[in-house]
Amino acid sequence: MIPATLDGHLLVSGALFALGLLGVLLRRNTLVVFMCLELMLVASTVALVAFSRYNGILDGNVFVFFILTVAAAEVAVGLAIIVALFRRRQTVQVDELNSLRN
């Protein structure tokens, strides 16, 4: 078995972040954009845990715990906003949600 190194963790984290960024820039559905933003958040937490493990301290793991707690609240609020937009406009396409007015 090949041991996991810091380079491997950072490579996975960078790939996840790049995939999330690509999804945010290219997709038009607000739900998919929201999921890609969450993927970028998970990529940053993977990097934090990798640095924490590499340095032998638990500070990064504690930060990840708080980040995931806040992310859970963010998901609830974000999905509520998306549902409210869908009820008001009958669409979740970003192109059609270009104005905050009726």
N, C-alpha and C positions, 0 to 999 in steps of 0.2 A: 504494500500500500504506500502510495506517495504521500508524504506529510504535507499538510496545508501550510503554505507560507504566506507572509504578508503580501507579497507580490500577487499571488493567486487571488487572495481576498479582494485586493484593490482592483484587480482586473475584472472580477465579477461585479464589483460595485460600480466601476466605471461603465461596464457594458449595460448594466441595469439602468444607470442614470441616462446614458445616451439613448437607450431604447425609449425611456420615458419622455425625454426631451423631444425625440423624433415624433412620438405620438402626440404630444401637446402641439407641436408645430404643424403637423400634417392632417390631423383628424378634425372633423367638423361636428361630431356628436358630443354634447356636453358631458354625458356619462363616461364616454371613452377618454375624454380630456381629463376628467376628474380622476379616473383610474390611473392614467399615466402620471399625473401629479403625485398620487400616492406611491406609485412605483419609484419615482424619483426620491421621495421621502425614505422609502425602505432602502434604497441604494445608499443614501447617506448614513443610515443607521448601521448598515453592514460595514461601511468604512470605519465608523466610530468603534464598533466592536472589534474590528481587526486591529486598529491601533491600540485599543485597550489591552487586547490579548498580547500583542507584540511587546508592549511596555510592561506587562505584568501587573497592572493596576486595574481596579474595578471602576474607576471614574467614568469611563466610556459606557460601561454597562448600566450605570445608574442614569446617565443622560438618556440612553436609549429607552429605559423604562418610562421616564417622563415624556419623551418624545412620542412614544406609542400611546400613552395615556391622552395626551393632547390630540393626537391624530384620530383617536376614536371619537372624541368630541367634534373634531373638525368634519369627520365623515357624516355624523348626524346632522350637523348644521348645513353642510354642503348639499346633502341629499334633500333636505327640507327645502332649500332654495331652488334646487332643480325641479322638484315636484311642484312648487308654487309657480315657477316659470312655465312649466308645462300646462298647468291648469289655466293660467292666464292667456298664454299664446298658442296652445295646442301644438307645440313643436319643441324639440330639444336640439335643433340644429343651430350651431353658433352663428352662421351667416344670417339667419333670420331673427336673431336676438341682438340686433345692433343698436337698439334704442331702449332707454329705460322708460319711455313714455308708452302709452297704450299702443 
